[in-house]
């Protein structure tokens, strides 16, 4: 058997088939290029339309992504029909139904994150620019895609989070409302007149400009601690216009200064030692004189 001749015949047949299919492949490539152009034009047109509306940024991104996805699906189907004459969309969907179960298991996480991304974009809460905390991750939402969310931590790191994590777990949105309540604990010594200390602390906090005057300041005697009587101090501030850390620092400075001026002690921890049996007290021997 002449294997060289057989191989040569096969290569010639493949070459002829490729030459015959070349026009169809070129047309398919042109269709894909046209799909890319149409997708860009369609997304640009939709972006201009949604830009005139009050839709949220993440919802605008969702619409752009869906438009691009629909255009590419139709474009790829047309290109495959041109390149492969035996290919039909109906046959493709029929074949897909056979392997849908296996594909579903293989890409379970991808589909889960995709659906979670769509639902996150559709709901009103958690928008781009919000400060959120989820599963110990604290930062600002920079971008929301159909599969993942980009969160910029306050220490500078960018964390890419699967959408399913944000959809399944509780998410605290710190910027949902501009006004937020914060608190600190202030301890005073046990010999302090509490009725005198309470207004001193309250006046000191109210003197800070960043504290919201309409919401007011509350000061409650909270508990008997080991070395002090503790006051719970609560106030409201606008976290959009004010840096919480700066506001809290100003309040600590003001409360410390006010208590010092009023002669009220913020005590150190006291330790009292008790012994069941009396302890013998002896005079320490004098150091020997050194000649």
C-alpha positions as CSV (number, residue, x, y, z in Angstrom):
1,X,0.0,0.0,0.0
2,X,1.4,3.4,-1.0
3,X,0.9,5.5,2.1
4,X,2.6,8.5,0.6
5,X,0.1,8.6,-2.3
6,X,-2.8,8.2,0.1
7,X,-1.5,11.1,2.2
8,X,-0.9,13.2,-0.9
9,X,-4.5,12.6,-2.1
10,X,-5.9,13.5,1.3
11,X,-3.9,16.7,1.5
12,X,-5.0,17.7,-2.0
13,X,-8.6,17.0,-1.1
14,X,-8.3,19.1,2.0
15,X,-6.7,21.9,0.0
16,X,-9.5,21.9,-2.6
17,X,-12.1,21.9,0.2
18,X,-10.4,24.8,1.9
19,X,-10.2,26.7,-1.4
20,X,-13.9,26.0,-2.0
21,X,-14.8,27.2,1.5
22,X,-12.5,30.2,1.4
23,X,-15.1,32.6,0.0
24,X,-17.5,31.5,2.7
25,X,-14.9,32.0,5.4
26,X,-14.1,35.5,4.1
27,X,-17.8,36.4,4.1
28,X,-18.1,35.0,7.7
29,X,-15.2,37.2,8.8
30,X,-16.8,40.2,7.2
31,X,-20.0,39.4,9.0
32,X,-18.1,39.2,12.3
33,X,-16.5,42.6,11.6
34,X,-19.8,44.0,10.7
35,X,-21.2,42.6,13.9
36,X,-18.5,44.4,15.9
37,X,-19.3,47.7,14.1
38,X,-23.0,47.3,14.6
39,X,-22.5,46.4,18.3
40,X,-20.5,49.6,18.9
41,X,-23.0,51.7,17.1
42,X,-25.9,50.2,18.9
43,X,-24.3,50.5,22.3
44,X,-23.3,54.1,21.6
45,X,-26.9,55.0,20.5
46,X,-28.4,53.3,23.6
47,X,-25.9,55.0,25.8
48,X,-26.9,58.4,24.4
49,X,-30.5,57.6,25.1
50,X,-30.0,56.3,28.6
51,X,-27.7,59.3,29.3
52,X,-30.6,61.6,29.1
53,X,-32.5,59.6,31.7
54,X,-32.1,59.3,35.5
55,X,-31.2,55.6,35.4
56,X,-28.4,54.5,37.7
57,X,-24.9,54.0,36.2
58,X,-24.9,50.2,36.9
59,X,-28.3,49.8,35.2
60,X,-27.0,51.7,32.2
61,X,-24.1,49.3,32.1
62,X,-26.5,46.4,32.2
63,X,-28.5,47.7,29.3
64,X,-25.3,48.3,27.2
65,X,-24.1,44.8,28.0
66,X,-27.4,43.1,27.0
67,X,-27.5,45.1,23.7
68,X,-24.0,44.1,22.9
69,X,-24.7,40.4,23.8
70,X,-27.8,40.3,21.6
71,X,-26.1,41.8,18.6
72,X,-23.1,39.4,18.9
73,X,-25.4,36.3,19.3
74,X,-27.2,37.2,16.0
75,X,-23.9,38.1,14.3
76,X,-22.2,34.8,15.3
77,X,-25.2,32.8,14.2
78,X,-25.2,34.4,10.8
79,X,-21.4,34.0,10.5
80,X,-21.7,30.3,11.3
81,X,-24.5,29.8,8.8
82,X,-22.4,31.4,6.1
83,X,-19.2,29.5,7.0
84,X,-20.8,26.1,7.5
85,X,-23.7,25.5,5.1
86,X,-25.0,22.6,7.1
87,X,-25.3,24.7,10.2
88,X,-28.7,26.0,11.2
89,X,-29.7,27.9,14.3
90,X,-32.5,25.4,15.0
91,X,-30.0,22.5,14.9
92,X,-27.6,24.4,17.1
93,X,-30.4,24.9,19.7
94,X,-31.4,21.2,19.5
95,X,-27.8,20.1,20.0
96,X,-27.5,22.5,22.9
97,X,-30.4,20.9,24.6
98,X,-28.6,17.6,24.7
99,X,-25.6,19.0,26.5
100,X,-27.3,21.7,28.5
101,X,-27.2,19.7,31.7
102,X,-23.4,19.0,31.4
103,X,-22.8,22.7,30.5
104,X,-24.9,23.8,33.4
105,X,-22.8,21.8,35.9
106,X,-19.5,22.9,34.3
107,X,-20.4,26.6,34.3
108,X,-22.6,26.7,37.4
109,X,-20.6,29.4,39.2
110,X,-20.5,31.5,36.0
111,X,-24.2,31.3,35.5
112,X,-24.8,32.0,39.2
113,X,-22.6,35.1,39.2
114,X,-24.2,36.2,35.9
115,X,-27.8,36.0,37.3
116,X,-26.7,37.6,40.6
117,X,-25.1,40.5,38.6
118,X,-28.3,41.1,36.7
119,X,-30.4,41.1,39.9
120,X,-27.9,43.4,41.7
121,X,-28.1,45.9,38.8
122,X,-31.9,45.8,38.8
123,X,-32.4,46.5,42.4
124,X,-32.2,50.1,43.7
125,X,-29.7,49.6,46.5
126,X,-25.9,49.4,46.2
127,X,-24.9,51.7,43.4
128,X,-21.5,52.6,42.0
129,X,-19.8,55.0,44.5
130,X,-21.5,53.5,47.6
131,X,-19.4,52.5,50.6
132,X,-20.3,48.9,51.6
133,X,-19.2,46.1,53.9
134,X,-19.7,42.5,53.2
135,X,-18.1,39.5,54.9
136,X,-15.5,41.8,56.5
137,X,-14.7,43.5,53.2
138,X,-15.1,47.3,53.5
139,X,-14.7,49.7,50.6
140,X,-16.2,51.8,47.8
141,X,-18.0,50.2,44.8
142,X,-16.1,51.2,41.7
143,X,-17.6,48.9,39.0
144,X,-20.4,46.4,38.7
145,X,-20.3,43.9,35.8
146,X,-22.5,40.9,35.0
147,X,-20.1,38.5,36.8
148,X,-18.1,40.5,39.4
149,X,-18.0,43.7,41.4
150,X,-14.9,45.9,41.9
151,X,-14.5,47.2,45.5
152,X,-11.8,49.7,46.3
153,X,-10.7,49.3,50.0
154,X,-9.8,52.4,51.9
155,X,-6.3,51.1,52.2
156,X,-6.0,51.3,48.4
157,X,-6.3,47.7,47.4
158,X,-8.8,46.7,44.6
159,X,-10.8,43.6,45.5
160,X,-12.8,41.8,42.7
161,X,-15.8,40.1,44.4
162,X,-18.0,37.5,42.7
163,X,-21.6,38.8,42.4
164,X,-23.0,35.7,44.1
165,X,-21.2,36.7,47.3
166,X,-22.8,40.1,47.4
167,X,-26.2,38.6,46.5
168,X,-26.3,35.8,49.1
169,X,-24.7,37.6,52.1
170,X,-25.9,40.6,54.1
171,X,-24.4,43.8,52.7
172,X,-24.1,47.0,54.8
173,X,-24.5,50.1,52.7
174,X,-23.0,53.0,54.7
175,X,-23.9,55.7,52.1
176,X,-27.5,54.8,51.7
177,X,-28.4,57.8,53.7
178,X,-26.2,60.9,54.1
179,X,-26.7,61.2,57.8
180,X,-25.3,58.4,60.0
181,X,-25.2,58.0,63.8
182,X,-21.9,57.3,65.6
183,X,-20.9,56.9,69.2
184,X,-18.1,56.8,71.6
185,X,-17.8,55.8,75.3
186,X,-16.5,58.3,77.8
187,X,-15.6,57.2,81.4
188,X,-15.5,59.4,84.4
189,X,-14.3,58.5,87.9
190,X,-16.6,57.2,90.6
191,X,-16.4,60.3,92.8
192,X,-17.7,62.5,89.9
193,X,-21.1,64.2,90.1
194,X,-22.7,62.5,87.1
195,X,-25.4,65.2,86.8
196,X,-22.5,67.7,86.3
197,X,-20.5,65.5,83.9
198,X,-23.4,64.8,81.5
199,X,-24.1,68.4,80.3
200,X,-20.3,69.0,80.1
201,X,-19.9,66.1,77.7
202,X,-23.0,67.0,75.7
203,X,-22.0,70.7,75.3
204,X,-18.6,69.7,74.1
205,X,-20.0,67.4,71.4
206,X,-22.6,70.0,70.3
207,X,-19.8,72.6,69.8
208,X,-18.4,70.6,66.9
209,X,-19.5,72.1,63.5
210,X,-19.8,68.7,61.7
211,X,-22.4,67.4,64.2
212,X,-25.9,67.6,62.9
213,X,-27.8,70.1,65.2
214,X,-31.3,69.0,64.2
215,X,-30.7,65.3,65.2
216,X,-29.0,66.4,68.3
217,X,-26.6,64.8,70.7
218,X,-27.5,62.2,73.4
219,X,-25.5,61.3,76.4
220,X,-26.5,58.3,78.5
221,X,-25.0,56.9,81.7
222,X,-24.4,53.4,80.4
223,X,-22.7,51.2,83.0
224,X,-20.5,50.8,86.1
225,X,-17.2,49.8,84.7
226,X,-14.2,48.5,86.7
227,X,-12.6,51.9,87.1
228,X,-15.2,54.4,85.8
229,X,-18.8,55.1,85.2
230,X,-19.2,55.1,81.4
231,X,-21.3,57.5,79.3
232,X,-22.5,56.5,75.9
233,X,-22.3,59.5,73.6
234,X,-24.1,59.5,70.3
235,X,-24.3,62.0,67.5
236,X,-25.3,62.3,63.8
237,X,-23.1,63.6,61.0
238,X,-23.2,63.9,57.2
239,X,-20.7,61.3,56.0
240,X,-20.9,62.6,52.4
241,X,-19.5,66.1,53.3
242,X,-17.5,65.1,56.4
243,X,-14.7,62.7,57.1
244,X,-15.9,60.5,60.0
245,X,-12.3,60.1,61.3
246,X,-11.8,63.9,61.4
247,X,-15.2,64.4,63.1
248,X,-14.6,61.8,65.7
249,X,-11.1,63.2,66.4
250,X,-12.5,66.7,67.0
251,X,-15.1,65.3,69.4
252,X,-12.5,63.4,71.4
253,X,-10.4,66.5,71.6
254,X,-13.4,68.7,72.7
255,X,-14.7,66.2,75.3
256,X,-11.2,65.8,76.9
257,X,-10.7,69.6,77.0
258,X,-14.1,70.2,78.5
259,X,-13.7,67.5,81.2
260,X,-10.3,68.9,82.1
261,X,-11.7,72.4,82.4
262,X,-14.5,71.2,84.7
263,X,-12.0,69.3,86.9
264,X,-13.6,65.9,86.0
265,X,-11.2,63.0,85.9
266,X,-11.0,60.4,83.1
267,X,-9.5,57.6,85.3
268,X,-6.8,55.1,84.5
269,X,-7.7,51.5,85.2
270,X,-7.5,50.9,89.0
271,X,-6.3,47.6,90.4
272,X,-7.2,46.6,94.0
273,X,-5.4,43.6,95.5
274,X,-7.0,41.7,98.4
275,X,-5.4,38.9,100.5
276,X,-7.2,36.4,102.6
277,X,-4.4,36.2,105.2
278,X,-2.6,39.1,106.9
279,X,0.7,39.9,105.3
280,X,3.7,40.3,107.6
281,X,5.4,43.7,107.2
282,X,9.1,43.9,107.7
283,X,11.5,46.7,107.5
284,X,13.9,46.4,104.7
285,X,17.5,46.0,105.8
286,X,19.6,49.1,105.4
287,X,22.2,49.0,102.7
288,X,25.7,48.3,104.0
289,X,27.9,51.4,104.2
290,X,30.4,51.5,101.6
291,X,33.8,52.7,102.8
